[in-house]
Amino acid sequence: MQRRFLSALILTLTFAICVAAQERPLWQIGSFDGSSDEFGAQAEGPFDAASGQAKNWGATQQAVVESKADAAAARRIRFELADAPSGTYTLRLGLIMTSPRLPVVQLEVNGHKGWFYQRPESEYKEGNLEAYIFPQYAYGVLPALIPAEFLRQGANEITLTAVADPASTALPGGEDTSDAVLRYDALALVRWEGWRPVEAGWSRSTLHVAPTALYRREGGQLCEVVHVVRGWTGKARPGTLRLSVGGWNATRDLSTGREFGEQRFEFLVPEFGAGAAAKVSLSDDRNESPGRGFTFKLTPKRKWTVYLVPHEHLDIGYSDFQTKLAELHSRVIDEALEMSAERPEFKFSLDGYWQAQQFLEGRSEAERQKFYDAVRRRKIFVPAQHSVMLTGTGTAETLLRSFYASHKFNREHGGPWDYVNITDVPSYTWSYASILAAAGIKYFSAAANADRGPTLMLGNLHRRSPFWWEGPDGSRVLLWYARHYHQIGSQFGLPPKLANGYEGLQTFLETYERPDYAPGAVLLHGSQWENTSLHKTQADIVREWNAQFEYPRLVFSGFGEALGQISKGVEEKLPVVRGDGGPYWEDGVASDAAHAAAERLNERRAVSAEKLSTLAALVDPRSSPPRDALASMWDSIFVMNEHTWGWGRSVTEPHSEDSERELAYKRLRASMARDQLEYVLERAMTTIAGSVETPQRALVVFNTLNWRRDGWVEFDLQKTREIVDLETQRVVPFEVLEDHPAYQRIRFMARGVPSVGYRTYQVRDKAASQADAGTAPSTSTSPEAQADTLENSFYRVRFDAESGSIKSVFDKQLGRELVDASSPYRFGQYVYVKGGDEPARNQLLTYRKTAPVARLEIHKATRGRLASVGRTPTGARAVLESSAPNTPRVETEVLLFDDAKKIEINYRVRKETVYKKEGVYFAFPVAARDPRFHFDVQSTVVDPAKEMMPGAGLEWFSSQNWASVGDEQLTVAVVNRDSFLWTFGDIVRGTWPKEFKPASPVLFSYAMNNYWNTNYVAAQGGEFLFRYVLTSAREFDQTALARLGWEETTPLERTLVKAQDQTYPARKALPAAQSSLLDVDNPSVLLSAWKPAEDGAGTVMRFIELGGAREQVSVGGALLDDAAVSVCNAVEECGPPAPAAKRFGFSLGPRQIYTVKVSPTR
């Protein structure tokens, strides 16, 4: 930083020598820990150094202009010295920079006045509460030398006043010091014994010479602002200071108004090159010659271009009702249009297409045309993303589809299609890089809020920016990671002031003033907070600044424009970063576990609905996919993935109207998405079933994945009826889940449902002798179902009744015990954690290393019993019951299968509503030696020990479908059907680790928490369902695990054909028993989507490679007859078509996302 003088040449004149110096602290206020937490909000009168407490010293001190630096603005510290002063004294000030302007510290010691300039030394010092919200954050210790003669034996008083820097005060807006604040870390008076002054007049003097990033034009010449700071102790005499560079020189008078400290001089030096010779000369009243001269070399600062991207953050909720914000953000667009009309250079960027959507729905045609024109002229920018979404929760298809509306809009109205921005949310799934590149997006501007997401403090990604973020498939996007999302406002203030920018920009630019930063330009991301009316005068800042300074040159810009210019010509020199960001903020979603689970299911079923709707239109050309219903379905899914869950005070005021209404709106979107997808599903399945030669009553079961599979099917069956597999003509056994007078809710295993196809079951009347018969799980024991054991050809599972969980899982194929018997947890045990708010301010609740650790209490489920053990039509089943604090009932169902190497574990949890901080887990301790953990994200598998971004979250992880732990001879994987968060080795304790070092080989499903203090749900209670599927193998087969994960999280769909459905004679084109409607010959790829093409001509298929290898794929089927195939990007910008005679093939790279369009040729 410029104020650190790190890049300055430092010339030190020392007229004193130090012999046997020894430090002796006299008193201290606070701790030098980078935090002002220990201080109160305001100072409480004069501070007694002997008896005062830190809480009585205010954390901040407002600066005043020099003319008002009087007693009313000062802080007083009173202390006693037992002995006569001797040696040298230093007042050590730990200061935290949280405002654009750095006040000068005016120090008075018993009436002797001196000034000292702040010198921040480090950015984002770990452990500071304020760090997450103040983008100018930096830290430093200022040593103020105090001559011993200014002190006295007995009573002493030091006063501290924050004085606005006169250089910035002289600029427009400088008299307003609201953005000049002194923030304290700690203060200490230290005595150094052993200093012996040599000369009385200049007892100790220093000179700091520092070129700055500020350039002005004077007399037709380009000049760089150079600061010279002279420091001294002892009584100073009048004199002059002369700076000479080449043939230029200028002189300044030395101050005599202050008796010690520092004096800063500002020189406008004509442009000079690197290594320019410079000389500083000092003279005083006893030396009227040019004085002592000191020669050194200067290195000029860069001539920066700073791209300002005016923008405000979008929270769909948080500050107000979602429905109201639709109008407020439309008003923001109104304001931006007016500002750009008055100031043609002004540009404004939206934070999501959602804002444009609301504007277009609520404005007149005339206003819409103004908006279209501004987009075409690049005055307003609409980003690719629907809104600011949590990338760790959604599927790849959800994230890709969130771009579609913006893509259509920008292509129609001339806007750019090259960038996304994510504001507020601090970390992103690794697959997002590949998803962006697949959609043709080049640039990604991220702006973090580090509350519960300290990416910046741990990883310094802003210092690496811009960098190429390389996705799992090797594709790249250029990422700029900003310190925060309102940087224009934080550097210049709102309304903007040149005085703020004079200091704030220098500090900001010093981060990038280093040899390894290749570009000559930087970006300031955003201008103001979320959901606020625009500050009109921000449109003036570029014009006003550029009238005063040649450099830095300010330019209004959009994100894509700025990153294109910043990287131009230096693309090959930019660093490359790979890895996952860790789901810092996604943990809050687990505060609403039931609705989070509903959303997970919606996203998978939405893709199924779209596939079947596409198929229906191909099977019956009279049918057309219901595009409005599909659009509405996806829109609700996007809103559910948007990062705002509720009101800003949802945790502290959970029963307020704001909290309840905003949460109700969010949850409503989950219901809306479900209703829409079921509408689409039922229409599509009914259409397809109408072309199948079914019996009068039949159940048609659909598989939307591109491989044959088994799966559970549930439906209501009349007690007088049975189901028969049409292909085998065998009665299908089933389990009774609910028994009612006339019908039963049943579950059966549908076997061998074809890929992207169906299987048909007849629903027929039973014979009279069987009319009252039902099938329920047997509770009798057998060799496969002993008193405390389930066993099949793959596993032997033994139970621990007391804990309501599993004692042992023995893999017969591997000949190995899977459960770590030494773990304090049983396998599958419910774990309830109390104490997350003990004490109230602790490290678990936010990143704050100075805070105490939370006093967590771990309660494992107890008082359990083995309720039943028995056979089922598919294998064996056990039910256990247990309980824990605030959890009166945990029912655990364990299922083994005769013909599949997997174990299902289903939990039905009854939990009380608790507002105290809590966490809920299910523990899976695995007997792995030197354990290695993995989890899957949208398009790849992540090793958290090797594949995480700098600063990534390492305490909890978000998986798409599964997580695993193992060693060289074992992999145990658990599929998470309903939850999505995992911790590895331990529960969440708020350690915020920098390295992944798991404490044990335990997989913890992190099912619930309420650790957030804002936005998310304060408490949750009621009935919850959490389902898991376990499997094990010797090898770590990523493809097999991916297929299992998608099978277990993507349900089979079914429709019941009734007699009244088919009285009219119709031609049935499809086979009765079963059929595959699309053949994908390679099981290592996933058909992640099959949808109607956006242009209405044909359909679009999307594939994802699952195993990390290059694959050849062939796709075919009768429905592809007379088709042409085009390769497209993920938003359906397609190349030329090539004919395909019922089949087409392609090569798929490792982890690649691949999109093709299949168009009819006639």
N, C-alpha and C positions, 0 to 999 in steps of 0.2 A: 504494500500500500504506500501511496505517496507520503503519508504522514509517518510511516515507519522509517522513511529514508533508506529503505533497503537498496534501492538502485542509485541512491545518491552517493557522490564522493563525500566522505566525511573528513573534515580537517579539524583536528583537536589540538588546541593550544593549552598545555598544562603547565602552570607556574607553581605547581605544588608537587610534592612527592609523598607517596604513601608508604609508611614503614610499619610493619606489624599491625596492619589494620584489623580490627576485630569488631564484629557487629554485636550490639546489645539493644534488643527491643525495649522500649520504654512503655508503650501501650499500643493496643490494637483494637479496632472496631470491625467486626465481621471476620469472615474467613476468605482467604485468597483461593477461591474455588471456581471462579468464573460465573458466580451466581449472586444475585441480590436477594435471594429468597429470605435470608435471615433478617432483612431490614423491614421496617414498617412502611406504610404507604406515605406517611408524612413525618417530618422531623418534629420532635416535641421539645422546642426551646433549646437553650444552650446544653451541650452534651458534656457530662462530667466523665472524663476518660478513666477515672479511678473506679466509679461505681455504675456508670451508665450501661444499659443493655443494648444490644444491636437493634432490637425492635424499635428503640426510641430514635434511631437514626434513619431518616427517610431514604428510601432506595433511589429516588431521583431528585434532581435539583434543576429547576427551570432556569434557563439562561436569560440574561437581560443585556441590553445594549450598554456600552461602556459608561454612558452618561448616567445610567440608573444603577450602577454597581455600588450601591450604598449599603448601609447597615441593614435595611429591610430585606435586601436580597441575599444576605450573607448567612452562612452556617457557622456556629461557634463551637469550639472544642476547648474546654478548660482543663488544665492539668497542672500538677506540681512537679518541680524538680528539687530533689533533696539536696543536691550539691550544686556548686557553681558550675555553669556550663563549660565544657572543654571538648576538644575533638571536633568532629563534623557530624551534623545531624541531617537525616534524610526523612522527609515525609513521603512514605511510599503509598501511592494512590493506585489501587486496582480499579480500572474503569472499563465499562462495557458500552460499546457504541451501539445505540439503537435509534439514532436519528440522523438525518442527512448532514446536519451541521454539527460540528464538534466544538463545543464551547471551549474557550480558553479558561484555564483554572487560575483565578486570581487568589493568591495566597497572601494573607497578612499574618505576620508573627509579631505580636505585641506592638502593632502599629507599623511595622516595616512591610512594605508591599512589594510583591513580585508576581510576574505572569509566567505560566508554563503551558506549553502546547501539548495536546494529547498525541500519543504515538501508539496506536493500536498495533499489536504484534501478530495476532493470529485471527483467522476467521473461524467462526462456529466452534468456539471452544466447547468441548463436550461437557454436558452437565448443567447448562444454563436454561432455566425455564423460559426465558424470553426469546431464546434463539429461534424457535419455530415460527415466530410471527413477525419478526423484524428483519427485513431483508438486508439492511445495512450492517447486520450484526458483526461485531469484531470485538477483540479483547486486547488489553494491554496494561502494563504497569508503568506508571509515570513516577520516576524518582525525583522529587523536588528537594534540592540541596538547600539547607538552611544554615547560614553562618551562625556559629556559636554565640557571637556577640549580640545577636538579636534575641537570644533567650536570657533568662535570669533565674537565679535560685529562688525557689518559692513558686508563687502563682504565675501562670502563663496562659495566654489565650491565642489560639490560632483561629482565623476565620477563613472560610472558603466561599468564593463567589463564582458562579458560572457566568462568564462574559462572552457574548457573541463575538465571533472573530470580526474585527473592524473591516477587514478586506471584503467579507461577504455582506456585512451590514451596509456598506456603501452602495451595494447593487440594488436594483428594484426588488422590493419585498423584504429587504434586509432588516428593516425596523421591526418586522414581525418575527419574533424569536420563538414562536410556538413549536417549531421543528428543530430547536436547539436545546438539547437536554443532556445533563450530566447524570449518568447512571453509575452507581457505586457497586463495586464488588467487595472492597475492603479498604481500610486505611490503617496505617501503622507508622508510628514515629520511632526511628531507629537511630541510635548513636554509634558512630564509628570512632573507635579510639585509634590514634596513631597518625592522623593527618597533621602534617607540619607545614604551614604556609611558608613560602620562600619570599614572596614579594607582596607587600600590603595592597597596593593599588589594584592589581589584577590577580587576586588570590587564586582563582581557578576560572578559566574561560574556555568555551568551546564554540566552534563554528560548524554548522550543518549547511551544506549547499545542495539544493535539489531542484533540477528541472521538473516542470510539471507537464501535464497533458493539455494545458491551456495555451492556446495561441491566439494572439490578437494582431491586427494590422495597425501599424503606427507610422505615419509619414510615408505611406506607400510601401513599407517594408513589413514582411511577415515576421513577427516576434514571438518568442516563447516566454511564457511567464516562468521566471526562476525565483525560487525562495531561498533566502539566506537567513538562517536563524542563528543569532548570537546569544550564547548563554554565559552567565557569569555569577559568581558569588563574591560577596564583599562589596564595599562601597564603590560605585562606578563614577568615573569622571566624564565630563562632556567630551565628545569627539565625533569622528566620522568613520563610516565604513564605505569602501569603494570596491565595486566589482568591475573587473575588466575582462572582456572576451574579445580576442583579436584586436582590432583597432577601436572597438567601442568600449566606453566606460560610463559609469554613473555612480553618484555618491549619495549616501543617506546619512542623516544626523543620528548619532547614538542617543537613546533616550536617557534623560536624567530624572524623569519623573518617578521611576521605580528603582528600588535599591538592590534588587537581585532578581534572578530568574532568567527569562528569555525575552528576546525581542526579535520579531520576524520582519524582514524587509522583502518587498516584492519588486522585482526588476523585469522590465520588458526587454529581453535581449534579442537582437536581430538573429534570424535563423542561423544556426551553426550545425556543423557536422559532427559525427562521432569522433571523440578524442580531441575536441577543440580545447586549446589551452585557455585557462582562465586563471585569474589572480584576484584574491581578496586582500585588501589592505586595510589595516586598522590604524587610526591615529587618535591621540587624546590631547588634552591641553598642555601636556608636557612634551609632546612630540608633534610639532607642526609640519614636519616633513611628510611625504606620502605614507610613512608609517611602516609597520611590519608587514611584509607581503608574503603570501602563501600561494603557491602555484599548484594547480591540479588540472585534471581533465574532466570534461563534461560529456555526457551521453544524452542526446535529446530524446524526449519521449516521442512515441508514434503520433502521427497525425490521424486521429481516429475518426471514423464515421460511426455514429450511434444511430441504429434504427429503432425508432420508437413505434411500438405497436399498441395504439389505444384500444382498450378492450376492457370489459368487465366480466367478472365471473358469473356464471349461471348456476344457481342452486334451484332445482325445481322443488321449492319448499324452503325450509330452514328459517327464513326471515318472515315469511308470510304464507298465506294459503296458496296452493299451487294454482288454483283457478284465478286468483287475483294477479299472480305474477305473470300470467299470460298477457294481461293488459299492460302491466308495468314494463315488461320487456318489449312490448310493441311500442310503448312510449319512448323507450331508449332508442329504438330504431328511428322514430320520428325525430328525436333530438340529434342523432348522428347525421341524418339527412340535412337538417338545417345547418349544422356546424360545417359540414363539407361544402354546402352551397356558399356560406359566407367566407370560408377559408379553403380555397381549392386544394391546398396542399394537405388538408386533414383527411385522414382515413380511419376507418373503424372496423374492427374485427369482432364478429359474434363468437360466442362460446359454444355454439352448437346449432344445428339446423332447427332444433325445437323452437328457438326464438323466431327464426324466419317463418316457420310453420304457423305460429300463433299470430304473427303480423299479417300473413296472407289470409288467414281465416277471419281476421277481425278488422280489416281496413277496406276502404273503398277501392274501386278499380283505379281511380286516379292516383291514390297513394301507392297502390301496388306497382303501377307503372313507374313512379318515381324510384321505388326500391329497385325494380329491375334495371333501370338506367344506371343507378349508382353501382350496382353489382357489375354491370357491363363495363363501366368506366373505372373499375377497381377503386372505388371510393369506400365501398362496404364489402367485406369479405365474409363468406359463409363457409365454415370449415367442413371437412368431410364427415365428422362424427355427428350423430343425432344429438348427443349431450355428453356431459362428463360422466363416463361410465366406469364402473369397477371392472377392470379387464380380467381379474382373477376369478370371477364367478361365472361369466357367460361362456357359452360354447363358441367355437370358431365361427359357426354360421351366424350366431347372434351378433357378434362383433362385425362381421362382414356386412350383414344386412343393415346394420345401423348406418352404413355409408350410402345406401341406395338412394334415399330421398334427396340427400344433398347432391349426389352425383347427377341425378336427373335435373335438379334445379340449376346447378352451375352449368351443365352442358346446354340447357335451353336458353340461359340468360347471359352467357358469356363470362361467367366467373371462372377462376382458376380451379383446376382439380389437381392439387399437388401437395396438400398438407392436412394434418390434423393438429389439434392442440388439446392437451389435457391440463386442466387447471385444478389446483387444490389437492387432488389425489397424488400421493408421493411416489407410488411404485406401480410397476406394470408387468404383466405376464410376458415371458420370453416369446411366446408365440405371437404376440402383438406385432413384433417387428416383421415377421413373415406375413402376417395378415395385411399389414399396411402395404408392404411391397407387392403382394399379390393383387391388391386393388389399384396399383399404379400410383401409389402415394410416395413422394420422395422425401418429404420433410415432416418432422414431428417436433413441436415446441411444447415442452413440459414445464409446468410452473408449480412448485411444490408448496404445500403447507405441511411443515414437519411435525405437527402435533400428532403424536403416536405414529410417526413415520420419519425417523431421523436419517433419511438417505443422505442429505447434505452433510450433516455433522459426521457421519461415519464413512461416507464415500467420496465427498468433494466432487460430485459429478458436474457441478457448475464450472469448476476449474478445468475439467476435461472437455467441456463443450466448446464448439460443436464436435461431435464424434459420430462415427458410423456405428450404429447399433445393428449388429449382425444377428439375424434370426437363426433358428435351428436349421433351416434349409439353406443357409449361406447367403440369402438375400439381405440387402441392407437398406436402412433409412438413415437420413441425417438427423440427429437428435440434438436439440439445444435444451439443456436442463437449467432453468432459471432459478434464482434464489427464492422467488415468490411470484405471485401473480398480479401485483399492483406496483410494479417497479417504477413506473413513471411518477405515480403519486408519491411513492416512498422516497424517490430521489429529488423531486421538485416540489412536493407538497401538493395539496388540493385545497383551494386553487393553486396552480403552480407559481413558483417564485424563482427568479434567476438566482437569488442569493442561496437558496437551497441547492440548486444544481451546481453552483460554483464549488461547493464543498463535496456534495454527494457524488457527483460524477467523477471527481478525482479519485475518491475512495473506490468507487465501483471499477474504474478502468485499471487501477493498479493491480487488481486480480489477474488481468490479462496481459499486463506489461511484462512479458517474460519471453525468453528466446524460443521456448517450445510452442508458443501460441502463434500459429502461422497466419491467420487472417489479419486484416487491418481494420476490421469492423466488428461490432458487437450488437447485441439486441437487448432492449429493455421490454420485458413482457408485461403488458397490461398497465392500466392506469388507475383502476379503483376497485373497491370491494364489490362483493356480489349484490345483485338485485337492487341497485341504486340508480337514481336519476343521474344523468351525466353532468359533470362539471364543465360548463361551456368554455371556460377560459383555457382548458387544456389544449384547445385548438390554436391558441396563440403562442405556445411555448417555443415551437420551432422557429417561427419568424422572429420572436424577441431574442432568443438565444443567439441565432446566427447573425443578428445585427450587432451583437457585442463581441462574439468570438468567431475566429476563423475555424478553429478546431478546439474541441471535438465538433464536427459538423453533425447537426441533428437532421434526421430525415424521417418523416412519417411513412409507415410502411405496413403491409400485411405480413403475416408470419412466413408464408412461402416466399414472397418477394425478398424479405430480409435474409432468410437462410440461403437463398440462391445467390445473393450478392456477397454474403459473408464467406461462403465457401468457394466462390468463383476463383479459379486458378490455383487453388491450394487443396483440391480434393484429395490428392494422393498423400498429402502431408498430415491429414487429420487422423487422430487415433481411432482404433477399432475396439469396441467393447462388445463382449458376448455375455449372455446369461440372463437369468430371471431376476426380477426386482423384488420378489417376496411380497406377499399380499398384506402389506401393513394395515390398510384400512378395511380390507374385506372381513376382518374379524368382527367388526361391528354388525355385520349381517346376521351373525349367529345370536344376536340379541332378539331376533324374531325368527327362531328356528323353524317353526311350522310354515310360515309363509316363504321362507327361503327354500325349504324343501318343495313347496308347491311350485315355486318359480323354476327350480331345477327340472322338475317333471314337465312343466309347461314347455320349456325350451326343447326338450327331446321329443315330446309329442307334437310340437308345432312343426318340426321337420317331417315327422311321419305324416301329419295331416297334409302338408304341402306335396309330399311325394305321392300320396294316394290320390289327391285331387288332380295332380298332373296325369297319373295313370288313368284316372276315370275319364279324362277328356280324350285320351288315346284309345281306350277301350270302346267308348261310346262317343263318336264325334259330335253328337248332339249336345254333349255336356261341355261346360266351360268352367274353369276354376273360378270360384267366387272371389275376385280380386279385392273388393272392398273389405270383405271379411278377413282375408289374409293380411291386408294392410293394417287393419285395426288390431288384429292379433299381434303382429310384430311391433306395432307402436306401443302396446301395453307391455310387451316384453322389454322393450328398450327402457321404458320408464321404470320398470322394476329393477333393471340393472343400473340405472342412474344412481349416483353416489349419495344422493340426499334421501334419507329414510324418513325424516320428520323435522320437527321444529328445533330451533337452536337451543331451547330450554326444555327439550323433551324429557331429559333425565331429572332435572331439578323441579320441573313443574309438569309431571306426567298427566295430570288430570285437567289441565287447562283446555280451553276450547281450541287453542292453536295446536296443542299436542295431539289431541284426540282427532281433530278434523284432518290434519296433515297425515297422520298415521292411517286413518281410515281411507283416505284417497290413495295412498301408496298400496295398501292391501287390496283395495278394490281393483287395481290394475292386474293383480294376480288372478282374481276371479274373472275379470273381463277376458283376459287372455285364454283362460281355460274354457270359458263359454264359447268363444269364437273358434278355438281349435276343435272343440267337440262338434260344433256346427259343421265345420269344414269336413271333419272326419266322417261324420255320419252321412253327409251327402255323398262323399266320395265312395265310402264303403258300400252304400246302398246302390250306387250306380254300378260299381264293379260287380257286386253280388247279383245284380239284375242280369248280368251277362253270363252267369255261372249256372250250369245245370244242377241246381240244388233241389233237394226234396222240399216239400211244402214248408216244413219247419226245419231250419238248419242254422247252425252257428258257423259263420265264416270267419276264420282267424287269419290276420294279416301280419306279415313280417316285413318291415321296411328296411332292414339291414341287407347288405349285399352278400350274405352267406346263409346257408341253411342252419337252422337252430331250433332248440327246444325253448320253451318258456311257459311261465304260469299264465293261466287264464282264469279270471273270476267272472261269474255272472249268477243271476237268480234262476233256479231251475225248479219247476213245479215238482212236487213230491211224486206225482204219478208218471214222471217222464225220466228218460235216461238219454245219454249221449253216446253216439256210435261214430267211430272213425270211418268215413266213407271209403277210404282206400283199403283198409284192412278188414272192415266190417266187424270190428270188435267193439264190444261195449267198453267205454273208457271209464276207469275207476276215478273216483274223486274224493276229496275231503269236504266235510261239512264245516263251514266257518260260522254260520249262523243258522239256527233252526227256527222256523216260523210255522204257524198252523198249516198253511197250504204250500209253502215253498221253502227252499233252502238256499242260502248263499253258499255257493260251492267254489272250490278251487281244484283245477286239474292241470296236469302237465301236457301241453300240446307238443307232440313229438315231430321233429323233422319238418318244420314249416319252411317252405322253399324261400330262397333269396328273392327279395322284392316280389313277394308272391303271397299265396294264400293256401290254407288247408281247410277243408270243409268237414263239419261234423253234423250228422243228422240228430235232431232232437225228436225222439219218438216216444210214444206211450209204452209204458212197461206192460209186461204180461200181467194178468189179473193177480197171479200168485205173488207178484213182486211189487204190487201197487203201493204198499206201505213201507217198502224197504228203502232205507237210506244208507249211505256209506260214511262212516266216521272213522277217524284214526283209532286204531286199536290201542288200548292201554294195557293189554296183557304183555308180560315179558316173554322174551324168546332168546335164543342164542345170540341174535343180533341186537337185542334190546334188553340188557340186564338191568338190575336195580339202579346202578349209578353209572351205566355205561351205554353208549351207542357205538355200533361197529358195523363197518361194511368192508369191502375188499380194498378200500383206499386208506381208511382211517379207523383208529380206535379212540373214542372220546370218552374221558372220565370226568365226572362232575364233582364240584365242591358245593354241597347243599348250603352250608352256612353262608357263603358269600354270594350264592345264587349265580355262580359262574363256572368256568371250566378249569379243572385241575390239570388235565393232560390231554394233548393231542399227539397221537403217535402216527407218523406217516409210514404205512406198511411198505410202500414201494421203495422209500428211501431208507427204511430201517432206522428211523431217527425220530427222537422226541422233538416236537416243535416248541413246546412251552418252556420258558425259562423258570425253572423251579426255585431259583434263588431270588427272583424278583419279589418285592413286597406286594405286588399286585397279582391277582389271579387273571387267567386269560378271559377276556371279554367282560371284566368286572366294571360295574358302574362306579364312577368316582365323582364325588361332590366336593368342591373346594370352597371354603369360606375364607373371610379375612381379606378380601381384595380392597377393602377400604379401611384397613387397620395398619397404620394410622391413615387419616383421611387423605393426606398428601403423600403419595409414595411413588416409587419408580414403576410399579405395575400400571398405573393409570396414565402416565405420560413419561416421555423420555426426560429424565432429570436425575443425573448421577449424584447430585448433592442431596437428594431426598432419601429418606430411609427406605429400606426394602419392605415390601408388604409382609405382614405376619400371617401367612397363609396357613389354614388348617385343612389337611387332606382327610376326607372321610370316605372310606371304602364301604361299599354296600355290605350289609350284614343281615343277621336275623332272617336268613333265607331258608328255603326248603325246595326240594325237588318235587314239583307238583305232579308230574306224570312222565312216563317213559313208554313209548310204544311204537308199533309199526304204522306206516302210512302206505298208500298206494305207490309212492315213489321211493320209499326207503324207511327211515326211522325218524322219530321226533321225540324231543324232550322239552318240557316246560319247567322253568325254575322261577321262583319268586324271591324277591329280596326288598330291602328298603335302605334309605339313607336319610340324613337330615334334610328336611324340607322336601323329601321325596318319599311319600308314604308307600308307593308301590312301583317296583320295577319287575315287569314280566319279561322273561327271556325265553325265546323259542329257538331251539337248535334243531336244524334239519340236516340229515345225511341222505345221500342219494345212492341208489343201487348202481347207477350207470354213469355217474359223473364225479370227478375228483374235485369236489367243492363242499364247503359247509356253509349253510346259511345261518346267520344269527340275527334274529329280529327282536328288537326291544320295544315294548310298550310301556312308556314312562308316564306316571302320574306325578306331577310336580306342583308344588305350591308357588304362588306368586310372591316373590321376594325382592324387595327393593335394595337390600344390602348387596354389595358386590359379591358375585358368585361365578363359579365356573363349573361346567359339567363335561365329563370325559368318559370314554370307554377305553379301557387299557387292554393292549394286546402284547404282553411280554413274550418275545421270541428268543429261543435258545440259539442265537447267532454269535459266532466268534468274530471279533473285530467287525462289528456290524456296519453294513453299508445300506444307506437309505436311498430310496428313489420315490418320485411321485410324477404323475403325468399331468401335463397341461394340454392346451387345445391341440397341438400338433407335434408334441415331442414328449420325451421323458427327461426329467431334470435330476441330476445328482447334486444335492445341496452342498456337498463338500467341494465341488469343483465348478459348478455351472451357475453361479450367482453373480449378479452385477456388484460392483463396489457399492457399499452402503446398503445392500439388500437386507430385507427382513429375514432373520434366521431363527426366529423363535416359534413361528407358526407358518404353515404352508397351506396353499389352496390347490386341491387336485380336481381335475375334471372327473375322474372316475375311480382312481385307485392310488394306493401308496404301498410300498413294500420295504422290507428289511431282510437282509440275508448276509451270507458270506460266500466264500469261494465254492462251497458245496451245497448251498441252500438258498432258496428264495421263498419267502412267505409274503403273499400279497393279500390285501384286504380291499375289496371294492366297497366304496361308500355310495349307497343309493340315494340317501336323503340328505346327509350332511356333506360338507365339502372341505372342512378345515382339519389339519393334522398338526400335531407336535411330535417331535422325534426325540426320544430319550428321556423327556421330563415334561411336566406340565408347564404352562406359561407362568413365569415368575416375574417378568419385567426386568430381565437382565440386559436386554438389547445387545446381544453379543455381536462382535465384529468378525468372529470366526465360527464356523459350524463345528462344534465339538460335542456330539451327543453323549449324555451321561450314562446311557444304558441302551440295550436293544429293545426298547418298548415303543411300539406304535400307539399313540394316543389319538383317538378320534376326538377332536375338540368340538363338541356338539353344541354347547351353549355358553354364553357369557353376557355380562352387562357392564363391562369394564370402561366403556366410553362415558364421558361426562357431557356429551352433547350429541344431537342429531339422531342417535339410535334409540332403541326401546329401553325404558328404564327397568322393566321387570317383565317376566313371562311365566305363565303358569297354565296348567291344564293337562290335556292328554297329548302325548307326543309319540311319534313312531320313527324309529331309527333302524335301518336295515343294512346289513353287511353280508358280504360273501367272501369267504376265505378260500384260498387255494395255495398249493405249495408245489415246488419242483426243484430239481437239482440245478437246472440252468435258469438264468435270468432271460426269459423269452419275452421281449417287449411286444412282439406282434400278438402272441397268444394272450398276454395280459390286456392289451388294447381291445382285442375282440371280446374277451370276457367282460371287460368294463362296459363296453357299449351294449352288449347283450343284457347285462344286469340292470342297466340304467335306462334302456329303451324298451318299454313294455310292448308286447304283442298287442295289437288292436283287434277288436272283434265286433261284428254286427250280427244281430239275431234276425234271420229271415222268418217272417211269420206267414201263415197261410194266406192272409188277406193281401199280402204284398204281390202275389203273382197269379191273379185270376185271369188277367188278359193274356192271350197267347203272344209269345215273343220269341224271337230267334236268340238262342243261347250260344254264344261263340266260344266260351271258355269251358275247359274241362270241369267236371263236377268235383272230383276228389281233391285235387291240388294242382297248382301250376306256379312256375316261376315266370314272372313277366319281364324280368331283365336279368341277364347273365353277365356277371363280372367275374372273369376267370381267375383273378389273382386275389387270394384271401388276405394279402398283406396291405390292401388299400381299403379305405372306407369311402363309400358313397355318402358324403356328408350332406348332399342336397340334390334333389331333382325337382325342378320348379318350372313354372311357365316363364318363358323368356320375357324380359321387360318390354321388348318392342312388339310383343304379341305374335311373333313368327317363330314357332317352334318351342323347344324346351331347353333348359340349361341343367347340366350335371356338374357337380363339384366332387372332387376326390381328394383325399389326404393320405399320404403314405404313412404307414403305421410303425414300421420296424427300424427305420434308419438306414435303409439300403435302396439302391436304385432298382426299380421294378419295371417289368414290361406288363402291360395291361391290355386285355382285349375285352370289349364290351359288345354285347349283341342281344338280339331278341326280335321276335316277330313284329313288335310294335315299332321297331326302327326301320322297317322296310321303306325303301325309296326316300332315304334321308341323306342330308349333307351335314358334315361336321366342321365346325370352326373352333379354333383355339382362342380363348378369351382371357382377359384379366378377370379379377373377381367381381368387378362391377359391370361385366358383360360388354366391354369394349372388345370386339372380336375381329379376328383376321379373316382372310378369304375362306370360303367353304370348300370342302373336298368331299366328293361323293362317298357314301358308305352303303354297301349292300348288306344290310342287316347287321353288320359288325364294323367296328372300327377299333384301332389300337393306338397306343401311345406309350411313351417312356416317361416314368415318373421318378424324379430325383428324390434323394433321402429327405424326408419330412416335408416334401413339397405340397403346396396347395395348388390344385390344377383344375381349371374350369374349361368346359367345352359347351358349345351350343349345337344342338341337334335340330336341324330345320327340315321341314318337308320340301321335297323337290317338285311337288305338284299340288 
